[in-house]
Amino acid sequence: MTEILTPDQIAHYEEHGYLVLERHLPEAVLTSLRAEIARFEDEARAMTASNDRLDLEDSHTPETPRLRRIKLPHRISEPIRDLMYSDLILAPARDLIGDSLRLHTTKLNMKSAGYGAAVEWHQDYAFYPHTNDDILAIGVIIDDMESENGPLMVYPGSHKGPVYDHHVDGVFAGAFLPEEVGLNQADAVELKGPAGSISIHHGRIVHGSALNTSDRSRRILFYEMMAADAFPIMGSMTKWDGIEDYNTRLLCGEPTLNPRLKDIPVRIPQPQPDVPISIYEIQKGLTKRAFGTIK
Ligand SMILES: O=C(O)CCC(=O)C(=O)O
């Protein structure tokens, strides 16, 4: 018995590695998320450098404030934490990867109108390999996501393929060029949908998103989670402060001390570059990019 997804939706996720559930969130939830974002935008106005709450675009100045990401928003926003524990988020995840789930991380990527940063092609699992790949990210789409404002894009089926080399000159750089590993650009799919939709993507699927040069923002809140029996492999970028801390990440169900092992490809994201832990900073180590940057 599933809670919310149909057998067809589950089969689609298993085969292609992604799903979009259109108009999944009530309007009131969207309104509260937008109000929270406005609060953090105000906070960014007074800042001159990124901190452990807010990640600023390289082109940010206090006169023209540019917020790129709200970091770990479930820790600093009650509505975002409440949504994380709600069935709106957990029911589809349980239908796909089981009843016991742990949080990996949360982030709210702003991709603002006119200058929102690109995220180069990567696999989340390349950043945080675990003993099994029952790992997914739910993206809460806060603004209508269309081709022009930098939608999340995926290579369907790539979650069943290799974990690609995300290194440059032997250092983890958090991305690669799909055409260099035989993926055909024409196969990439945009995960579009009206505000209030959610996207779900598999931890191993190849994904990325272009700059937002349109006049509309594209904000998306990610809840990334895994089956409770997926344990990080040593060298993974998963923060590990001991089992007590790991168990505080339980979102629902039961913790376990018995990792489930799956015979899947693994690559260790080491050595790490000497930069703050942020995909935007890590990807600065790239020598070739699929998407541009904005000055
Ligand atoms: O915001 C996006 O479009 C992509 C985000 C992403 O893949 C990430 O932050 O790991």
The ligand as a Tripos MOL2 file, in Angstrom:
@<TRIPOS>MOLECULE
LIG
   10     9     1     0     0
SMALL
NO_CHARGES

@<TRIPOS>ATOM
      1 O1         19.0980   24.7620   -7.6770 O.co2     1 LIG1
      2 C1         19.3020   23.9900   -8.6030 C.2       1 LIG1
      3 O2         18.8130   24.1580   -9.7200 O.co2     1 LIG1
      4 C2         20.1610   22.7690   -8.4700 C.3       1 LIG1
      5 C3         20.6230   22.5440   -7.1120 C.3       1 LIG1
      6 C4         21.4910   21.3750   -6.8850 C.2       1 LIG1
      7 O3         21.5500   20.4410   -7.6320 O.2       1 LIG1
      8 C5         22.2820   21.3900   -5.6640 C.2       1 LIG1
      9 O4         22.2890   22.4250   -4.9680 O.co2     1 LIG1
     10 O5         22.9260   20.3410   -5.3930 O.co2     1 LIG1
@<TRIPOS>BOND
     1     1     2 2
     2     2     3 1
     3     2     4 1
     4     4     5 1
     5     5     6 1
     6     6     7 2
     7     6     8 1
     8     8     9 2
     9     8    10 1
@<TRIPOS>SUBSTRUCTURE
     1 LIG1         1 GROUP 0 **** ****
